[in-house]
Amino acid sequence: MGGGDFTVTVSRKEVVAAVLPVQEYWLPLSNLDLLLPPVDVGVFFCYKKPHDLTFGSMIGVLKEALAQALVSYYPFGGEVLSNSAGEPELLCNNRGVDFMEAYADVQLQNLNLYNPDESIESKLVPKKKHGVLSVQVTELKCGGVVVACTFDHRIADAYSANMFLVSWAEMAQSKPLSVLPSFRRSLLNARRPGSYDPSLDDMYVPMSTLPPPKAPQSGDDLLINRLYLSQPNSSVYSNH
Protein backbone atom coordinates (compact mmCIF):
# COMPACT_ATOMS: atom_id res chain seq x y z
CA MET A 1 0.00 0.00 0.00
CA GLY A 2 1.29 3.45 -0.84
CA GLY A 3 2.00 5.92 1.88
CA GLY A 4 -1.17 7.95 1.35
CA ASP A 5 -3.38 5.31 -0.31
CA PHE A 6 -6.15 5.25 2.29
CA THR A 7 -9.20 7.25 3.27
CA VAL A 8 -10.08 8.90 6.56
CA THR A 9 -13.67 9.38 7.65
CA VAL A 10 -14.47 11.88 10.40
CA SER A 11 -17.38 10.54 12.44
CA ARG A 12 -17.73 13.23 15.12
CA LYS A 13 -16.69 16.82 15.77
CA GLU A 14 -17.09 18.68 19.03
CA VAL A 15 -15.48 21.33 21.19
CA VAL A 16 -13.88 20.35 24.51
CA ALA A 17 -13.61 23.19 27.01
CA ALA A 18 -12.05 23.34 30.46
CA VAL A 19 -14.07 21.51 33.07
CA LEU A 20 -13.98 24.59 35.33
CA PRO A 21 -14.95 28.14 34.32
CA VAL A 22 -12.10 30.45 33.31
CA GLN A 23 -12.13 34.19 33.89
CA GLU A 24 -11.95 35.92 30.52
CA TYR A 25 -8.99 38.22 29.95
CA TRP A 26 -6.50 39.24 27.28
CA LEU A 27 -2.95 37.91 27.24
CA PRO A 28 -0.68 40.06 25.01
CA LEU A 29 2.05 38.41 22.98
CA SER A 30 5.70 39.24 23.56
CA ASN A 31 7.79 41.14 21.03
CA LEU A 32 9.44 37.87 19.96
CA ASP A 33 6.05 36.21 19.49
CA LEU A 34 4.90 39.11 17.31
CA LEU A 35 7.77 38.41 14.93
CA LEU A 36 6.37 34.95 14.17
CA PRO A 37 3.88 34.53 11.32
CA PRO A 38 0.67 32.58 12.02
CA VAL A 39 2.21 29.12 11.53
CA ASP A 40 0.69 25.88 12.82
CA VAL A 41 2.76 22.88 13.89
CA GLY A 42 1.55 19.32 14.24
CA VAL A 43 2.54 16.29 16.30
CA PHE A 44 1.12 12.76 16.31
CA PHE A 45 1.47 9.62 18.42
CA CYS A 46 0.81 6.05 17.24
CA TYR A 47 -0.43 3.29 19.55
CA LYS A 48 -1.02 -0.41 18.98
CA LYS A 49 -4.44 -1.91 19.63
CA PRO A 50 -5.07 -1.95 23.40
CA HIS A 51 -6.20 -5.19 24.97
CA ASP A 52 -8.60 -3.86 27.59
CA LEU A 53 -10.05 -0.66 26.06
CA THR A 54 -12.43 0.00 23.21
CA PHE A 55 -12.03 2.99 20.95
CA GLY A 56 -15.10 4.61 22.48
CA SER A 57 -13.79 4.25 26.02
CA MET A 58 -10.40 5.70 24.97
CA ILE A 59 -12.16 8.70 23.43
CA GLY A 60 -14.04 9.28 26.66
CA VAL A 61 -10.85 9.16 28.74
CA LEU A 62 -9.00 11.51 26.38
CA LYS A 63 -11.79 14.09 26.31
CA GLU A 64 -12.25 14.05 30.08
CA ALA A 65 -8.49 14.37 30.66
CA LEU A 66 -8.30 17.18 28.08
CA ALA A 67 -11.03 19.13 29.86
CA GLN A 68 -9.11 18.74 33.12
CA ALA A 69 -5.75 19.72 31.61
CA LEU A 70 -7.25 22.89 30.10
CA VAL A 71 -7.95 24.17 33.61
CA SER A 72 -4.21 24.68 34.16
CA TYR A 73 -3.40 25.28 30.48
CA TYR A 74 -6.29 27.67 29.89
CA PRO A 75 -4.53 29.66 27.11
CA PHE A 76 -4.74 26.55 24.93
CA GLY A 77 -8.53 26.84 25.11
CA GLY A 78 -8.55 30.47 23.96
CA GLU A 79 -8.31 32.11 20.57
CA VAL A 80 -6.04 34.63 18.86
CA LEU A 81 -7.76 37.87 17.84
CA SER A 82 -6.58 41.29 16.70
CA ASN A 83 -6.48 44.16 19.17
CA SER A 84 -7.16 47.83 18.42
CA ALA A 85 -3.62 48.23 17.03
CA GLY A 86 -4.07 45.32 14.63
CA GLU A 87 -1.68 43.09 16.58
CA PRO A 88 -2.61 39.53 17.52
CA GLU A 89 -3.50 38.92 21.15
CA LEU A 90 -4.62 35.80 22.97
CA LEU A 91 -8.12 35.99 24.40
CA CYS A 92 -8.42 33.45 27.23
CA ASN A 93 -12.19 32.87 27.06
CA ASN A 94 -12.42 29.06 27.40
CA ARG A 95 -13.64 28.76 23.83
CA GLY A 96 -12.35 25.20 23.91
CA VAL A 97 -10.42 22.83 21.67
CA ASP A 98 -11.78 21.35 18.44
CA PHE A 99 -11.85 17.57 18.96
CA MET A 100 -12.46 15.13 16.09
CA GLU A 101 -13.01 11.38 16.03
CA ALA A 102 -12.12 9.56 12.81
CA TYR A 103 -11.54 6.17 11.19
CA ALA A 104 -8.82 5.29 8.65
CA ASP A 105 -8.96 2.13 6.53
CA VAL A 106 -5.25 1.40 6.91
CA GLN A 107 -3.20 -0.79 9.19
CA LEU A 108 -0.66 0.78 11.51
CA GLN A 109 2.14 -1.28 9.98
CA ASN A 110 1.29 0.08 6.52
CA LEU A 111 1.63 3.75 7.45
CA ASN A 112 4.60 5.24 5.65
CA LEU A 113 6.19 7.03 8.59
CA TYR A 114 9.28 7.77 6.49
CA ASN A 115 7.21 10.25 4.50
CA PRO A 116 4.70 11.79 6.94
CA ASP A 117 3.92 14.66 4.57
CA GLU A 118 2.23 12.13 2.28
CA SER A 119 0.74 9.66 4.73
CA ILE A 120 0.00 11.73 7.86
CA GLU A 121 -0.41 15.40 7.03
CA SER A 122 -3.98 16.49 6.24
CA LYS A 123 -5.17 12.94 6.91
CA LEU A 124 -4.36 12.02 10.49
CA VAL A 125 -3.14 15.43 11.69
CA PRO A 126 -6.00 17.95 11.73
CA LYS A 127 -5.96 21.38 10.16
CA LYS A 128 -6.56 24.00 12.82
CA LYS A 129 -9.42 26.27 11.80
CA HIS A 130 -10.27 27.89 15.12
CA GLY A 131 -8.66 28.50 18.47
CA VAL A 132 -5.12 27.63 19.51
CA LEU A 133 -5.22 23.81 19.47
CA SER A 134 -7.00 21.12 17.45
CA VAL A 135 -7.06 17.39 18.23
CA GLN A 136 -7.90 14.38 16.06
CA VAL A 137 -8.07 10.81 17.36
CA THR A 138 -8.18 8.22 14.57
CA GLU A 139 -8.96 4.53 14.86
CA LEU A 140 -7.04 2.39 12.38
CA LYS A 141 -8.18 -0.74 10.58
CA CYS A 142 -6.05 -2.92 12.85
CA GLY A 143 -7.47 -1.38 16.01
CA GLY A 144 -4.50 0.91 16.57
CA VAL A 145 -4.97 4.56 17.39
CA VAL A 146 -3.30 7.78 16.23
CA VAL A 147 -3.61 10.84 18.47
CA ALA A 148 -2.63 14.04 16.64
CA CYS A 149 -2.54 17.69 17.68
CA THR A 150 -2.05 20.95 15.80
CA PHE A 151 -0.83 24.00 17.76
CA ASP A 152 -0.60 27.68 16.94
CA HIS A 153 3.17 28.18 17.10
CA ARG A 154 2.78 31.78 18.26
CA ILE A 155 1.19 30.48 21.45
CA ALA A 156 3.00 27.17 21.97
CA ASP A 157 6.59 26.35 21.11
CA ALA A 158 7.98 22.82 21.30
CA TYR A 159 8.73 23.03 25.01
CA SER A 160 5.36 24.35 26.13
CA ALA A 161 3.51 21.96 23.80
CA ASN A 162 5.43 19.05 25.30
CA MET A 163 4.53 20.26 28.81
CA PHE A 164 0.87 20.25 27.86
CA LEU A 165 1.00 16.79 26.28
CA VAL A 166 2.71 15.33 29.34
CA SER A 167 0.09 16.91 31.62
CA TRP A 168 -2.72 15.63 29.39
CA ALA A 169 -1.27 12.10 29.60
CA GLU A 170 -0.96 12.36 33.38
CA MET A 171 -4.59 13.42 33.67
CA ALA A 172 -5.63 10.47 31.50
CA GLN A 173 -3.84 8.15 33.96
CA SER A 174 -5.39 9.85 37.01
CA LYS A 175 -2.00 11.18 38.10
CA PRO A 176 -1.27 14.62 39.56
CA LEU A 177 0.46 17.12 37.30
CA SER A 178 4.22 16.82 37.65
CA VAL A 179 4.79 20.37 36.36
CA LEU A 180 2.40 23.30 36.64
CA PRO A 181 2.55 26.01 33.97
CA SER A 182 2.90 29.67 34.84
CA PHE A 183 1.57 32.56 32.75
CA ARG A 184 2.67 35.37 35.06
CA ARG A 185 4.40 37.84 32.77
CA SER A 186 5.68 39.78 35.80
CA LEU A 187 8.24 37.03 36.43
CA LEU A 188 10.12 38.28 33.35
CA ASN A 189 10.40 41.83 34.67
CA ALA A 190 13.90 42.89 35.66
CA ARG A 191 14.53 42.99 39.40
CA ARG A 192 16.75 46.02 38.90
CA PRO A 193 15.65 48.25 36.03
CA GLY A 194 18.42 48.91 33.57
CA SER A 195 20.28 52.23 33.63
CA TYR A 196 23.26 53.86 31.93
CA ASP A 197 25.75 56.51 32.90
CA PRO A 198 25.16 59.98 31.40
CA SER A 199 28.74 59.99 30.10
CA LEU A 200 27.61 57.57 27.38
CA ASP A 201 25.76 60.47 25.74
CA ASP A 202 29.15 62.01 24.88
CA MET A 203 30.09 58.98 22.78
CA TYR A 204 27.49 59.70 20.10
CA VAL A 205 26.48 62.82 18.20
CA PRO A 206 23.74 63.36 15.62
CA MET A 207 24.81 63.14 12.00
CA SER A 208 23.36 66.60 11.40
CA THR A 209 25.88 68.19 13.79
CA LEU A 210 28.92 66.91 11.87
CA PRO A 211 30.70 69.43 9.60
CA PRO A 212 30.34 68.85 5.88
CA PRO A 213 33.15 66.80 4.30
CA LYS A 214 35.97 68.80 2.75
CA ALA A 215 36.92 68.38 -0.88
CA PRO A 216 40.28 66.58 -1.31
CA GLN A 217 43.24 68.81 -2.07
CA SER A 218 46.30 67.98 -4.10
CA GLY A 219 49.04 66.50 -1.99
CA ASP A 220 46.68 65.01 0.58
CA ASP A 221 47.66 61.59 1.90
CA LEU A 222 44.68 59.54 0.73
CA LEU A 223 43.99 55.91 1.48
CA ILE A 224 43.67 53.94 -1.73
CA ASN A 225 42.35 50.38 -1.86
CA ARG A 226 42.87 48.14 -4.89
CA LEU A 227 42.02 44.49 -5.53
CA TYR A 228 44.09 42.41 -7.92
CA LEU A 229 42.81 39.15 -9.38
CA SER A 230 45.51 36.80 -10.62
CA GLN A 231 45.20 33.75 -12.85
CA PRO A 232 42.79 30.91 -12.01
CA ASN A 233 43.65 28.82 -8.95
CA SER A 234 45.45 31.84 -7.50
CA SER A 235 44.53 34.17 -4.67
CA VAL A 236 43.07 37.64 -4.57
CA TYR A 237 45.50 40.25 -3.26
CA SER A 238 44.67 43.59 -1.69
CA ASN A 239 46.95 46.58 -1.83
CA HIS A 240 46.35 49.58 0.45
C-alpha distance (Angstrom), angle and dihedral (degrees) to the residues before:
residue distance angle dihedral
M1 . . .
G2 3.78 . .
G3 3.75 120.3 .
G4 3.80 95.2 -102.5
D5 3.82 100.2 23.8
F6 3.80 97.7 119.6
T7 3.78 139.4 80.1
V8 3.79 130.0 -122.7
T9 3.79 121.6 -151.2
V10 3.80 119.3 -162.5
S11 3.79 108.6 -145.7
R12 3.81 101.6 177.7
K13 3.80 139.6 17.7
E14 3.78 125.6 -171.0
V15 3.78 142.4 147.1
V16 3.81 119.8 -110.7
A17 3.79 114.3 -156.8
A18 3.79 131.2 -176.1
V19 3.78 112.8 -73.3
L20 3.82 90.3 -128.8
P21 3.81 126.1 51.8
V22 3.81 116.5 -96.9
Q23 3.79 123.5 -148.2
E24 3.79 108.1 -118.5
Y25 3.79 116.5 -120.4
W26 3.80 141.3 140.8
L27 3.79 121.7 -102.0
P28 3.85 111.3 -162.8
L29 3.77 119.6 -143.9
S30 3.80 121.1 -118.0
N31 3.79 122.5 -111.1
L32 3.81 89.9 -102.8
D33 3.81 91.4 51.3
L34 3.80 90.4 51.4
L35 3.80 89.4 59.0
L36 3.80 90.8 62.2
P37 3.81 119.4 89.2
P38 3.82 118.1 -131.1
V39 3.81 95.8 -82.5
D40 3.81 124.6 161.1
V41 3.80 123.2 -148.7
G42 3.78 126.5 -161.3
V43 3.79 136.0 -152.9
F44 3.80 130.3 -177.8
F45 3.80 137.5 -170.3
C46 3.82 125.9 -155.5
Y47 3.81 123.1 -149.7
K48 3.79 131.9 -175.4
K49 3.79 120.0 -123.1
P50 3.82 108.8 -70.6
H51 3.78 118.1 -129.3
D52 3.80 100.1 -143.6
L53 3.83 104.9 31.3
T54 3.76 133.5 70.0
F55 3.77 121.7 -144.1
G56 3.79 90.7 -108.8
S57 3.79 93.2 53.2
M58 3.83 90.9 48.2
I59 3.80 90.1 52.2
G60 3.79 90.1 52.0
V61 3.80 92.5 50.7
L62 3.81 93.0 47.1
K63 3.81 94.1 49.3
E64 3.79 93.7 46.6
A65 3.82 91.8 47.7
L66 3.82 90.5 46.8
A67 3.80 91.4 53.5
Q68 3.80 89.3 51.1
A69 3.81 94.6 46.3
L70 3.82 91.2 51.3
V71 3.80 89.2 63.9
S72 3.81 89.9 70.7
Y73 3.81 95.3 28.2
Y74 3.80 95.0 45.7
P75 3.85 95.1 150.8
F76 3.81 87.9 67.7
G77 3.80 88.1 63.0
G78 3.81 93.8 52.8
E79 3.77 133.2 80.7
V80 3.80 136.9 -122.4
L81 3.81 114.7 -116.4
S82 3.79 135.0 166.8
N83 3.79 119.8 -100.1
S84 3.80 126.7 -145.8
A85 3.82 90.3 -80.3
G86 3.80 92.3 53.6
E87 3.80 92.9 -109.6
P88 3.80 121.5 131.5
E89 3.79 116.4 -105.5
L90 3.78 131.6 178.2
L91 3.78 114.5 -115.9
C92 3.81 108.7 -157.7
N93 3.82 98.4 -154.0
N94 3.83 101.9 136.4
R95 3.78 90.9 -112.1
G96 3.79 86.7 156.8
V97 3.80 138.4 -137.1
D98 3.80 124.3 -69.1
F99 3.82 106.0 -118.1
M100 3.82 122.1 -168.6
E101 3.80 131.8 -172.3
A102 3.80 116.9 -155.3
Y103 3.80 145.4 167.3
A104 3.82 126.7 -139.6
D105 3.81 122.4 -164.2
V106 3.80 93.9 -138.9
Q107 3.77 134.9 96.1
L108 3.78 119.9 -117.9
Q109 3.80 91.4 -122.1
N110 3.81 90.4 56.1
L111 3.79 96.1 55.9
N112 3.78 109.6 112.6
L113 3.79 98.5 -132.7
Y114 3.81 90.2 170.7
N115 3.80 88.5 70.9
P116 3.82 106.5 33.5
D117 3.81 92.3 164.0
E118 3.80 87.8 68.9
S119 3.79 102.8 34.1
I120 3.82 104.5 29.6
E121 3.79 111.7 23.7
S122 3.81 115.0 90.7
K123 3.80 89.5 1.8
L124 3.78 109.1 60.6
V125 3.81 98.5 7.2
P126 3.82 110.8 66.8
K127 3.78 126.0 -129.0
K128 3.78 109.4 -120.6
K129 3.79 110.1 -127.2
H130 3.79 100.9 163.4
G131 3.76 138.8 20.1
V132 3.79 127.3 3.4
L133 3.81 101.8 -66.9
S134 3.81 136.4 32.9
V135 3.81 126.2 -170.5
Q136 3.80 131.4 -161.6
V137 3.80 124.0 -175.3
T138 3.81 112.9 -167.1
E139 3.78 127.7 -168.3
L140 3.80 113.3 -146.6
K141 3.79 128.7 -144.6
C142 3.80 91.2 -105.1
G143 3.80 93.1 51.6
G144 3.80 94.4 -100.2
V145 3.77 121.2 133.1
V146 3.81 134.2 -136.9
V147 3.81 117.7 -159.0
A148 3.81 111.8 -165.4
C149 3.80 133.0 179.1
T150 3.79 134.0 -169.9
F151 3.82 118.2 -157.7
D152 3.79 133.1 -168.3
H153 3.81 100.2 -116.4
R154 3.80 91.9 -149.0
I155 3.79 88.7 64.9
A156 3.80 102.4 32.3
D157 3.78 127.4 33.9
A158 3.80 122.5 -171.3
Y159 3.79 93.9 -84.4
S160 3.79 97.5 49.5
A161 3.81 92.1 42.2
N162 3.80 89.4 53.2
M163 3.82 90.3 49.8
F164 3.79 89.8 53.9
L165 3.81 94.1 47.3
V166 3.80 91.8 50.1
S167 3.81 90.8 49.5
W168 3.81 91.1 47.6
A169 3.82 89.9 52.4
E170 3.80 91.3 48.3
M171 3.79 90.9 52.0
A172 3.81 90.1 50.0
Q173 3.82 88.6 55.4
S174 3.82 93.1 46.4
K175 3.80 91.2 -113.0
P176 3.81 126.7 140.3
L177 3.78 117.1 -105.9
S178 3.79 110.3 -89.8
V179 3.82 92.4 -157.9
L180 3.80 126.8 28.1
P181 3.81 118.1 -151.6
S182 3.79 122.0 -127.9
F183 3.80 125.3 -150.9
R184 3.80 97.3 178.5
R185 3.79 104.3 131.4
S186 3.81 90.3 -169.9
L187 3.81 89.3 74.9
L188 3.81 87.9 71.9
N189 3.80 93.6 55.4
A190 3.79 114.8 110.0
R191 3.80 114.7 -104.2
R192 3.79 89.4 -144.1
P193 3.80 113.4 32.6
G194 3.77 112.5 -126.5
S195 3.81 120.2 -101.8
Y196 3.79 138.8 174.1
D197 3.77 135.1 -151.6
P198 3.83 115.7 -102.3
S199 3.81 89.4 -126.9
L200 3.81 88.0 75.5
D201 3.81 88.1 72.1
D202 3.82 88.6 68.9
M203 3.81 91.2 60.7
Y204 3.80 94.0 68.1
V205 3.80 133.6 46.9
P206 3.80 130.4 -177.2
M207 3.78 115.8 -96.3
S208 3.80 89.5 -125.1
T209 3.83 91.5 64.2
L210 3.81 94.2 57.8
P211 3.83 116.6 101.4
P212 3.79 116.1 -109.9
P213 3.82 114.6 -93.5
K214 3.80 115.7 -95.0
A215 3.77 121.5 -122.6
P216 3.83 112.4 -108.4
Q217 3.79 115.6 -101.1
S218 3.76 128.0 -149.0
G219 3.76 112.0 -89.7
D220 3.80 94.7 28.1
D221 3.80 115.5 141.3
L222 3.80 100.1 -117.8
L223 3.76 126.9 -175.2
I224 3.78 110.5 -122.2
N225 3.80 123.2 -168.2
R226 3.80 122.2 -163.9
L227 3.79 132.0 175.3
Y228 3.79 120.8 -151.0
L229 3.79 122.0 -162.3
S230 3.78 114.7 -158.4
Q231 3.79 129.3 -165.2
P232 3.82 121.3 -54.0
N233 3.80 116.4 -68.4
S234 3.80 88.6 27.3
S235 3.78 131.2 107.4
V236 3.78 133.0 -101.5
Y237 3.80 113.2 -112.4
S238 3.78 127.5 -156.7
N239 3.76 123.6 -152.2
H240 3.81 120.6 -165.9
